Amino acid sequence: MTWQRSFHLVRQHLDAGEALPTEAGEVVRQGEDLGRWVTSVRLGWDQLSGVQQWMCEQVLGIEPAAEDEKPNRLQFRI
């Protein structure tokens, strides 16, 4: 799914008075998992352009994930 399509679907969802989906599988529209997209945006915040970050924050109310929300990287012991 493209970033723009998902952004638009989440915006429509919010414009309809619904809450921002935050869990995978919570809201599916037109075959797109909006909660999974919101989660991926939050966790991948640093990969977004400045414009995308601004749009997420100002239009959708999405904020980057806090450090304690990010998955732990595998640690290998030798």
N, CA and C atoms as an extended XYZ file, in Angstrom:
234
Properties=species:S:1:pos:R:3:atomname:S:1:resname:S:1:resid:I:1 pbc="F F F"
N         0.844       -1.168        0.000 N   MET     1
C         0.000        0.000        0.000 CA  MET     1
C         0.887        1.229        0.000 C   MET     1
N         0.462        2.246       -0.705 N   THR     2
C         1.273        3.457       -0.766 CA  THR     2
C         1.035        4.320        0.468 C   THR     2
N         2.033        5.104        0.789 N   TRP     3
C         1.941        5.981        1.953 CA  TRP     3
C         0.763        6.945        1.801 C   TRP     3
N         0.618        7.537        0.610 N   GLN     4
C        -0.434        8.526        0.376 CA  GLN     4
C        -1.826        7.911        0.534 C   GLN     4
N        -2.014        6.708        0.005 N   ARG     5
C        -3.315        6.035        0.111 CA  ARG     5
C        -3.657        5.786        1.573 C   ARG     5
N        -2.704        5.291        2.330 N   SER     6
C        -2.945        5.007        3.743 CA  SER     6
C        -3.217        6.290        4.520 C   SER     6
N        -2.447        7.320        4.245 N   PHE     7
C        -2.679        8.614        4.888 CA  PHE     7
C        -4.118        9.070        4.638 C   PHE     7
N        -4.550        9.005        3.394 N   HIS     8
C        -5.894        9.439        3.016 CA  HIS     8
C        -6.957        8.599        3.724 C   HIS     8
N        -6.773        7.292        3.796 N   LEU     9
C        -7.759        6.431        4.457 CA  LEU     9
C        -7.837        6.726        5.955 C   LEU     9
N        -6.696        6.963        6.583 N   VAL    10
C        -6.708        7.313        8.007 CA  VAL    10
C        -7.383        8.662        8.202 C   VAL    10
N        -7.115        9.595        7.320 N   ARG    11
C        -7.753       10.918        7.435 CA  ARG    11
C        -9.271       10.799        7.288 C   ARG    11
N        -9.737       10.008        6.336 N   GLN    12
C       -11.184        9.794        6.182 CA  GLN    12
C       -11.775        9.187        7.450 C   GLN    12
N       -11.073        8.243        8.018 N   HIS    13
C       -11.522        7.581        9.244 CA  HIS    13
C       -11.662        8.604       10.375 C   HIS    13
N       -10.664        9.465       10.526 N   LEU    14
C       -10.711       10.496       11.564 CA  LEU    14
C       -11.793       11.532       11.279 C   LEU    14
N       -11.937       11.918       10.007 N   ASP    15
C       -12.962       12.896        9.628 CA  ASP    15
C       -14.367       12.379        9.909 C   ASP    15
N       -14.535       11.060        9.940 N   ALA    16
C       -15.829       10.455       10.245 CA  ALA    16
C       -16.087       10.422       11.754 C   ALA    16
N       -15.157       10.982       12.525 N   GLY    17
C       -15.336       11.056       13.968 CA  GLY    17
C       -14.818        9.859       14.732 C   GLY    17
N       -14.088        8.999       14.055 N   GLU    18
C       -13.540        7.808       14.695 CA  GLU    18
C       -12.178        8.108       15.312 C   GLU    18
N       -11.770        7.247       16.242 N   ALA    19
C       -10.474        7.401       16.915 CA  ALA    19
C        -9.339        6.895       16.029 C   ALA    19
N        -8.162        7.419       16.268 N   LEU    20
C        -6.970        6.985       15.549 CA  LEU    20
C        -6.703        5.521       15.878 C   LEU    20
N        -6.634        4.657       14.873 N   PRO    21
C        -6.351        3.244       15.151 CA  PRO    21
C        -4.880        3.076       15.537 C   PRO    21
N        -4.641        2.313       16.575 N   THR    22
C        -3.270        2.152       17.057 CA  THR    22
C        -2.815        0.703       17.123 C   THR    22
N        -3.697       -0.236       16.850 N   GLU    23
C        -3.360       -1.653       16.906 CA  GLU    23
C        -3.602       -2.298       15.553 C   GLU    23
N        -2.710       -3.188       15.166 N   ALA    24
C        -2.897       -3.929       13.920 CA  ALA    24
C        -4.211       -4.694       13.982 C   ALA    24
N        -4.975       -4.637       12.895 N   GLY    25
C        -6.248       -5.331       12.813 CA  GLY    25
C        -7.418       -4.590       13.420 C   GLY    25
N        -7.163       -3.468       14.081 N   GLU    26
C        -8.224       -2.702       14.752 CA  GLU    26
C        -9.204       -2.093       13.752 C   GLU    26
N        -8.680       -1.522       12.673 N   VAL    27
C        -9.517       -0.905       11.642 CA  VAL    27
C        -8.958       -1.297       10.279 C   VAL    27
N        -9.802       -1.877        9.455 N   VAL    28
C        -9.420       -2.224        8.091 CA  VAL    28
C       -10.388       -1.517        7.159 C   VAL    28
N        -9.856       -0.718        6.251 N   ARG    29
C       -10.667        0.015        5.276 CA  ARG    29
C       -10.145       -0.298        3.884 C   ARG    29
N       -11.041       -0.646        3.007 N   GLN    30
C       -10.684       -0.949        1.621 CA  GLN    30
C        -9.509       -1.924        1.558 C   GLN    30
N        -9.520       -2.883        2.460 N   GLY    31
C        -8.478       -3.898        2.485 CA  GLY    31
C        -7.167       -3.472        3.111 C   GLY    31
N        -7.101       -2.267        3.653 N   GLU    32
C        -5.864       -1.750        4.253 CA  GLU    32
C        -5.984       -1.732        5.775 C   GLU    32
N        -4.991       -2.253        6.453 N   ASP    33
C        -4.952       -2.281        7.911 CA  ASP    33
C        -4.411       -0.937        8.405 C   ASP    33
N        -5.309       -0.071        8.825 N   LEU    34
C        -4.907        1.290        9.211 CA  LEU    34
C        -4.110        1.304       10.508 C   LEU    34
N        -4.461        0.452       11.444 N   GLY    35
C        -3.704        0.376       12.695 CA  GLY    35
C        -2.269       -0.059       12.461 C   GLY    35
N        -2.080       -1.013       11.568 N   ARG    36
C        -0.722       -1.467       11.236 CA  ARG    36
C         0.064       -0.323       10.584 C   ARG    36
N        -0.599        0.447        9.721 N   TRP    37
C         0.073        1.564        9.065 CA  TRP    37
C         0.487        2.623       10.087 C   TRP    37
N        -0.422        2.974       11.001 N   VAL    38
C        -0.101        3.975       12.027 CA  VAL    38
C         1.087        3.498       12.863 C   VAL    38
N         1.083        2.227       13.238 N   THR    39
C         2.189        1.675       14.016 CA  THR    39
C         3.494        1.752       13.236 C   THR    39
N         3.446        1.396       11.958 N   SER    40
C         4.678        1.424       11.157 CA  SER    40
C         5.191        2.850       10.975 C   SER    40
N         4.278        3.811       10.862 N   VAL    41
C         4.686        5.216       10.760 CA  VAL    41
C         5.362        5.660       12.051 C   VAL    41
N         4.772        5.321       13.181 N   ARG    42
C         5.335        5.723       14.471 CA  ARG    42
C         6.716        5.104       14.697 C   ARG    42
N         6.851        3.813       14.362 N   LEU    43
C         8.127        3.132       14.580 CA  LEU    43
C         9.178        3.519       13.551 C   LEU    43
N         8.741        3.906       12.353 N   GLY    44
C         9.671        4.276       11.289 CA  GLY    44
C         9.765        5.768       11.066 C   GLY    44
N         9.485        6.532       12.093 N   TRP    45
C         9.428        7.990       12.012 CA  TRP    45
C        10.660        8.598       11.348 C   TRP    45
N        11.826        8.094       11.674 N   ASP    46
C        13.070        8.660       11.143 CA  ASP    46
C        13.231        8.450        9.642 C   ASP    46
N        12.475        7.506        9.069 N   GLN    47
C        12.549        7.273        7.630 CA  GLN    47
C        11.576        8.164        6.847 C   GLN    47
N        10.682        8.866        7.542 N   LEU    48
C         9.736        9.753        6.868 CA  LEU    48
C        10.424       11.061        6.491 C   LEU    48
N         9.920       11.683        5.429 N   SER    49
C        10.418       13.016        5.081 CA  SER    49
C         9.877       14.011        6.102 C   SER    49
N        10.457       15.181        6.136 N   GLY    50
C         9.971       16.225        7.039 CA  GLY    50
C         8.518       16.577        6.780 C   GLY    50
N         8.128       16.591        5.516 N   VAL    51
C         6.731       16.896        5.161 CA  VAL    51
C         5.810       15.796        5.667 C   VAL    51
N         6.216       14.542        5.492 N   GLN    52
C         5.394       13.434        5.977 CA  GLN    52
C         5.257       13.481        7.497 C   GLN    52
N         6.330       13.780        8.193 N   GLN    53
C         6.266       13.906        9.648 CA  GLN    53
C         5.289       15.009       10.045 C   GLN    53
N         5.384       16.149        9.379 N   TRP    54
C         4.501       17.266        9.685 CA  TRP    54
C         3.039       16.874        9.435 C   TRP    54
N         2.776       16.235        8.305 N   MET    55
C         1.404       15.825        7.970 CA  MET    55
C         0.857       14.847        9.009 C   MET    55
N         1.689       13.905        9.420 N   CYS    56
C         1.244       12.940       10.424 CA  CYS    56
C         0.921       13.627       11.746 C   CYS    56
N         1.789       14.518       12.175 N   GLU    57
C         1.571       15.213       13.449 CA  GLU    57
C         0.399       16.184       13.383 C   GLU    57
N         0.413       17.063       12.389 N   GLN    58
C        -0.545       18.158       12.338 CA  GLN    58
C        -1.923       17.766       11.807 C   GLN    58
N        -1.977       16.823       10.889 N   VAL    59
C        -3.255       16.455       10.272 CA  VAL    59
C        -3.876       15.243       10.962 C   VAL    59
N        -3.054       14.240       11.264 N   LEU    60
C        -3.593       12.999       11.826 CA  LEU    60
C        -3.407       12.870       13.338 C   LEU    60
N        -2.516       13.665       13.909 N   GLY    61
C        -2.261       13.573       15.347 CA  GLY    61
C        -1.380       12.394       15.734 C   GLY    61
N        -0.571       11.909       14.786 N   ILE    62
C         0.334       10.798       15.053 CA  ILE    62
C         1.658       11.361       15.542 C   ILE    62
N         2.207       10.752       16.576 N   GLU    63
C         3.510       11.143       17.107 CA  GLU    63
C         4.483        9.985       16.971 C   GLU    63
N         5.779       10.271       16.935 N   PRO    64
C         6.758        9.180       16.850 CA  PRO    64
C         6.694        8.297       18.090 C   PRO    64
N         7.060        7.046       17.919 N   ALA    65
C         7.093        6.105       19.037 CA  ALA    65
C         8.196        6.506       20.015 C   ALA    65
N         7.906        6.352       21.290 N   ALA    66
C         8.917        6.575       22.322 CA  ALA    66
C         9.910        5.420       22.282 C   ALA    66
N        11.090        5.640       22.809 N   GLU    67
C        12.130        4.612       22.789 CA  GLU    67
C        11.656        3.307       23.427 C   GLU    67
N        10.878        3.402       24.514 N   ASP    68
C        10.433        2.174       25.184 CA  ASP    68
C         9.341        1.435       24.417 C   ASP    68
N         8.801        2.042       23.365 N   GLU    69
C         7.800        1.384       22.525 CA  GLU    69
C         8.434        0.632       21.359 C   GLU    69
N         9.670        0.950       21.055 N   LYS    70
C        10.339        0.336       19.912 CA  LYS    70
C        10.783       -1.079       20.272 C   LYS    70
N        10.668       -1.990       19.303 N   PRO    71
C        11.089       -3.368       19.591 CA  PRO    71
C        12.584       -3.441       19.869 C   PRO    71
N        12.933       -4.342       20.761 N   ASN    72
C        14.354       -4.529       21.084 CA  ASN    72
C        15.049       -5.214       19.927 C   ASN    72
N        16.247       -4.794       19.669 N   ARG    73
C        17.051       -5.468       18.651 CA  ARG    73
C        17.610       -6.735       19.256 C   ARG    73
N        17.793       -7.724       18.411 N   LEU    74
C        18.366       -8.978       18.905 CA  LEU    74
C        19.780       -8.733       19.400 C   LEU    74
N        20.045       -9.275       20.547 N   GLN    75
C        21.385       -9.160       21.106 CA  GLN    75
C        21.996      -10.546       21.102 C   GLN    75
N        23.166      -10.648       20.543 N   PHE    76
C        23.846      -11.931       20.454 CA  PHE    76
C        24.968      -11.981       21.483 C   PHE    76
N        25.071      -13.119       22.120 N   ARG    77
C        26.167      -13.338       23.060 CA  ARG    77
C        27.120      -14.341       22.451 C   ARG    77
N        28.382      -14.048       22.585 N   ILE    78
C        29.400      -14.958       22.035 CA  ILE    78
C        30.026      -15.746       23.150 C   ILE    78
